[in-house]
């Protein structure tokens, strides 16, 4: 073991020299193969910590990427969690190594977290670093604080098992709308989600803190009833009443900021995945105890970087929903209140003079790009598939156009099938010859992180069950197909809205997209207290024939 560590550190030294010490290095030595279910013991060396960790793979569809994500837990020699400083970040035991594999800029997650912090909220702090595991260079990573309850994280009261009544019962709770596994207590919203073409309208909430094994029945009942009340009040006739309406239950400024932040990002998963909320404990004088929106998480498919859920259209709205997962209807309803829209307008215009100014955002991007300048070449040498030639880029752009047309045709067939016209040929799936180049039909993000079962695609009645493909997104350029009798798959192109030939090109595209997006928001939010009205979608109950029941215990999550 000691010999292995020595060899690993010698390789690490050599690789550090290659990167010219431009970024801090994390070196991990494992003792057994990693998996996505249970943490295994390993050893970590960084500038300010040398010691044991528990580590496992992280992610859903990203598990298919060449560069993996990891969840870390710092431990002592006996395997007990210990709080440590890691690359200068405040001490804690829970960490995440985010792999910016399908974000060529490697900036989107840090940018989103930084903007949320600059808006006055806690957001995960990050450090760009390089990772060496078992002597192998794995590229540039983002060391990030994990979303956890704590003084230096989500600062809410610790909820004890005995807190089952009175003021103690009212907080704190950390909730999210996302995929879930068996260690999280869940409940289904009583208000159907919105979005055109969704297989289901069910919005699933989970209690992220406390976990199920510590959460008492009275606590689960309380927080479920509170969320039910919030959502039902927002949909009620008196929802805008300053005394009886939603302002009694939610922290309006946090919801205003979350709306602005999400709409700027045009996150493909906005509002409907990795959407966190927390509820603080009520104060002794009866104040407080409201539901807050945030913190923010998972923005690698934001800022124009995804080809589904309208995420590459700078003139789309996240709150209107999309065809991959149901969007909570409360955001649409809040925008029907002139006072909420006015609060958004005032806050947005204030932020545009500071945090959200073009100069401020571009300066952050330039600083991050300069920070990565010495290390990026080694990163792209390690993952050469991330950049494409000019010729290949044009080919992929043409494929993207073809796939977009296929998506429109498929959506039309789906609508006709739903109306009983049976345009899908009776079996619920278009004939294999209907798609060019041997590809699959256009589809969106894999819901709940799952691929269809390996035994074959299920028969479609109301869409594929249990983690199959949803519809209406679109496999992008480089979609699955066959060539020379061999299956080919461009995993980068599975989600990408575009491809680039250089890092510099990616940075310019990101800046241009943000500029265009801000212009769109400038024009429309300026009208929020006058003639602007949200596009209203009816609340329609839609359930999958085989509802998704969550992952087995310990399964991967974003």
N, C-alpha and C positions, 0 to 999 in steps of 0.2 A: 504494500500500500504506500509506504513512504517513498519507495523508488518511483512508483507511478506519479506521485505528487511532484517529486523532483523533476522528472521528465516533463511533466505538464507545465511547470513553472519555467523551465528552460525554453520550451516552445513558445510560451506566453511572452517571454522576454523578446524573443526573435520577432514575433508578430507585432509586439508593441513598437519595436523599432521601425517596422514596415509602415505603421500608421503615424510615425513621427510624433507619438504622444499627443496627438491632436485631441483625443477624447480619452476619458478614463476607461480602464479596462476592467471587466469582471471576468474572473476565471473560475469555472466550475468543474469539479471532478466528481463523476458519478461512480457508484459502486454496483449499479445494476441498471438494466434498461428502464427508460422512463415510460410512463403511461399517462392516460388522461383521467384515470379514476382515483388513484391513491398516490399521495406524495411518497417519494422514496428518499432515503437519507443520502446526502451528498456533502461536498465540501466547497466553500466559496471563499475566494480571495478578492478583496477590493482594496482601495486606498485606505479606508478607515475601518475595515472589518475583515478578519480572518477567522473562519469558524464553520460550524455545521449549519446545514439548511435542510428543510424538506422541500422537494420540488416535484412538480408534475406538469404535464402538457396542458395547454389551455386552448380553448377555442371550439368552434363548431365547424363550419366549412373551411376555416383557416387551417384545420388539421391536415388538409391536403396540400398545403403550401410547402415549398422547400424550406422556408424559414419558419420555425415554429414559435409560438408564444409559450410563456411559462408562468406558473404561479409559484412564488417562493414563500417560505416561512423560516425565519432565522431561529435557530435552536441552540441549546447548550449541549454538552457532551452526553447528557442523559435523555436527550430528545424532547426536552421541555421548551416551549416557546419563550424567547427572550426578546426584549425590545432593544434594538441597536440603531445607531446612525448608519446609513448606507449612502455613500457618495454625498455626504453632507446634508441629507434630508433628515427631518425630525425623527426621533427614535420611534420605532414600532417593530412588530414582528412580521407583518404581512405586506408583501410586495408583489409587483407584477413586472415581468419583462415583456414589453409589447414589441412585437416584430412588425416593423413598418413595410412588410413585404409588398403589399399591393397598393401602397402609397409611395410613389416614386419620390415625392418631395421629402418624405419622412418627417413632415412638419404638422400634418393635420391634427393629430391627437394633441400634441403639445400646444398648438395654437388654440384649439377649442378650450382646453383646460385653463390656459393663461387668460383668455378673454373672460371666462367665467370668474376667475379670481379677480381680475381687474374691474369687473362689475360689482365687486364687493362681497363675493361668496367664497366658501371653501370649495376648492377644486383640487384634484390630484396634482401634486408637484412632480416634476419630471426632471431627469438628467439624461442627456444623450450619452451613450457609452458604446463600447465594442465588447462583444462576448466571445470568449474562447471556452469551449466545452470539450473536455477530454483530449486536449491538444489540438482541436480543430477550430479554425476561425469561422464564426457563424455570422459575422457582419455587424452592422450598426443596430443597436437596440435602444429602446426607450425604457429606462428604469422609472417606474411610476409607483406612487403610493397607491395601495388598494383602497377601495371604498369600504371603510369600516367605521364603527362607532369609536369615538375617543376624543380626548382633549385636543389633539392636533389633527384630527380628521373630522368626521361628522360629530359635532359637539352636542350630543343629546344625552339626557339622563340615562344612567344604567338601569335597566329594568330587571328587577329581581323576581325570583319565583314567588315570593310572598306578596308582591305588588299586584293584588287581585281586586282591589276596591279603592274607592276614594280618589284623591288627587294622584296618588302614586300610580294608579292604573292608566292614567292619561298619557304617559310617555316615559321614555322615548321609543319610537318605532322607526325603523328604516325599511321602506317599501320599494318595490320596483315592479314594472311591467316588462317582462322579458321571458325567455325560456326559464325553466325551473327544474329542480331535481328533488329527490325524496327528502332532503334535509331542510326543505323550505315548506312552510305551511302556505297554502294557496286558497284563493277564493275567486269566484267569477263575478265580474261587474254585472249589476242589474240593468245597466244601460248598454245596449248594443253599440259596438264600434262602427265607424263609417269607413268607406272606401269602396271604389267601384271594382267589381270583379273578384272580391274576396270570397274564399271558400267558406269562411265563417265570420260572424260578427262578434264572437266571444273575446272579451278582453280579460286576461288572467292576471290578477295581482298576486304577488308573493310577499311574504314577510321575510326580508333579508336579515333583519335583526329585530328581536332575538330569533335564533334558529329554532326549528320545530322541537328539538329535544329539550329545549329550555322554555319554550313558549307555553304558557298555561292556557287552558281552555277559556278562562275568563278574559285573558288578554287578547286571544285571537277573536273572540266574539266582539270585544270592545272595538278593536281596530277595524274589523270588517264592517261593523255597524257605522263607524265614523265615516269610512270611505263611501259606503252606500248612501249615507246622508248627504255627503258632499256632492256626489254625482247626481242624486235625485233632486236636491235643491237647485243645482245648476240647470237642470232641465225643467224646473217648475215655472209657473207663471210669474211668481214673485222673485225670480232668481236675482234680479238686479236691485231689489229692495236693500237699502244700506243697513237695515236692522235685521230683517228676516232672511235676507238672501245669502249668496255665497261668501260675501265678505266676512260673515260671522264665523266661517269655518276654515277659510284658507288665507294664507299670507299673500295678499294680492301683489305686493311688489315683487316677490320671488316668482310668481306666475307670470307677471309682466316681463321680467328679465328672461325667464326660461323661454317664453314665446319669441322674444327678439333674438335670443341666442340660437334657437333651433331654426328659425326662419332664415337667418343669415347663413347658417351652415347648409341649409337644404339637405340635411342628413337623410339618407335613404331609409334609415331606421328611426327617424325623428318621431318622438312621442310614443312610439309603439314597441320599441325594443331598447333595452338598456336605459329605460326611463325611470329615474329614481325620485323618491319623495321621502320626506321625513316628517315626523310629528313630534314636537317637543312636549314636555310635561307642562301642564297648566300651573301658573303661578299661584301662590297662596292667596293673593287678592282676587283670584278668579280670571285674571287676564292671561293671554298667551294660549298655549296648547293647540295652536292651529297647524294645518297641513302646509308644509313648504314644498315647493318644486325644486328639484336638484338633489345632489350634485349631478354634473354632466359626465358622460362616459361614452366611449366607443365612437370615434369620429373619423376612422380611416376611410369610410365610404361617404364622407361629406365633402362640401366645397367643390362640387362638380366631378367627383371621382367615381361615380357609379352610373351604370347604364339602365337602372330600373327605378321604379317608384318616382319618376319624373326628376330624379336627382341630378341630371345633367342639364336641366332646363332652368336657366337663371330667372325665368319669369313664372315659375310655378310656386305653389304654396304647400308647405308640409301639412298644415292643419287640415287640408281638404282630403287627406288620405290618399292611398294608392292601392295597387292591386296585389300587394305582397302580404300584408298583415293588417288587421283592423286597427284604425286609429281611434283612440278615446274621443268620444263625441263632445266631451266637456270643452275642448279647445274651440271647436266650431261655435258652441253655444256662448262661451264667454265673449267672443267677438261680436255677438249680437247685442251686447250691452254698450251703449254709447260711452258710458263712463269708463269701462275697461279699455275701449279703443282710444279714448282720450289719454288715459294713463300710458298706454303703449306709445302714442305719438309724442307726448311730452318727454318720456324717458328715452325713447329712441333718438330724438333730436338733441337731447342733452349728451347722450353717448357718442353721437356722430362728431361732436366737437372735441372729444377726447379719446376714449378707448376704441371707438369704432371709426375713427377718422382714417381715411386712406393712408395718410402719412404714418400713423401709428401702426397700423396693420402691416404695411409694407416694410417698415423699419424692423418689426419683429421677424418677419420672414427673411429679410436680408441678414439679420444677426444669426438666425438659426442656420441659414445656408452657408454663411461664412464659418460657423462653428464646425460644419460637416465637411468643409472644403478638402481637408487633407485626408479624411477617412473615406470619403464617398467612392473614390476609385477602387479601393480594395473591396468595398461592399459590392459594387457592380461587377467586379471581376469574379466575386464569389457567386453571384446570381446573375449571370450574363443574360438570362431570359427577360430581365426587367426592362432592358432597353432594346429597341428594334431598329433595323436599318430603315432608311427613308423609303426604299422600295417596299419593304414588308409593311411599313406603316400605311402606305397607300392601299395595299392589298387588304389590310384589316379594315380600313375605313370603308372600302367598298363592301366588304362582308357585313359591316355594321348596317349599312343602308339596306342590304338584302334582309337581314334579320329583323330590322324595324318594320319592313313591309310584311314579313311573315308574322310578326307579332300582331299587326293590325288585322291580318286575315284570320289569325287564330282567335283573337278576341271576338271577331264577328261570328265565327263558328260557335264559340262558346255561348254567346248571347242567343243565337238561333236555337242552339240545343236546349238552353234554359227555357225557351218559349215553346218547346215541344216540336220543333221542326226537324230534329234528328239529323242535322247536317254533319254530324260526326260519324255517320255510318253505322249506327246501332251499337257499336262496341264502346263508344265513349272516347275513342282516340282516332285521330286522322290516320289514313293509310300511310304506310311507311314511304311510299313513293311520292307523297304530297310535299315533301320538303327537299329543297335543293341540296346538292353536295353531300347527301347522306346524313344530314344533320338532324338533331331532334327539333321538335317544334319550339317556338320561342316561349320561354318561361322566365320566371322571376327568381328572386332569391329563394334558396332552399328554406322553407319555414321551419321553425323550431330547431334549425341546425342539422336536420336529418336528410340523408339521401334515401331514395326508395329502397325497399328491402332488396337484398342481393338476388333473391330468387326470381325477380322480375317485377315489372311495373304492375301495380294493382289496377283492377278494373275501376274506371272512374264513374262515379255516380254524382257526387257533389264535389268533385275534386279529389286529388289523391289524399288518402288518409295518412295520419301519423308520420308527418315529416316528409311527405312527398313534394313534388314540384308544384308551386303555385303558378298562376298564369298572369301574363300581361307585363312581365318585366322585360325579358329578352336576354337570351344568351348573346353576348356581344361578339365582337370580332374574335375570330379564333374559336368559335363555338365547336362543340363536339362534332366530329365527322369521321369519315374513313378515307384513307389514302393508301394506295398500293396494298389494300387488304389489311392494313394495320389501323387500329384505333388511335386517333390523335386527339389531344385535348390541350388547349391553351388555358391553363389555370388562371393566369393573370387576366386574360381576356374574358374570363367568366363573369366578372363584375365591372371591368373597366369601361369607361365611356370613351376613352381615347388612349393612344399609345404615343410614346415619345422616343426620340433618338438620343437625347442627352438630358442630364440633370438640369442644365441651364434652361432648356426648353420647357421642362416641367415647371420650374419656378415662374417663368413668364406666364405660362398658361394659368397657374394658380392665382397670380396677381390679377390677371385680366378677368378671370372668372369672378373674383371677389369684387372687383370694381364694377362689373356689370350687375352683380347681385345687389350691391349697395345702391346703385342707380335705380333699380327696380323698386327696392324698399323705400327709397327716398320719395319716388313719385307716388306710391300707393299709401304709405303711412301718413304722408302729408294730408291725405284726404280722409283719414280715419275719423275725424270729428265732424265731417260734413256729409258728402254723398256716398262714401264707400260703404258697401255691405258685403258680408261674406257670402260665398256660394253655399246654399243650404242643401244638405243631403238628408233625406229622411232616415229615421232610425228604423232599420228593418232587422228582425231576428233571423240570423242564418246560422245553422249548426251543421258541422261536418257529420256525415253518417257514422264515421268512426273518430270520435273526438280524440285529440292528442292528450295523453295523460301525463306528460312530463317525462323526463329522463329517469332511468334507474339511478339508484344512489351513487353519487360521486361522478356522474357523467359530466362531460365537458360543458363549459359555459363561456359566453363572451366576457 
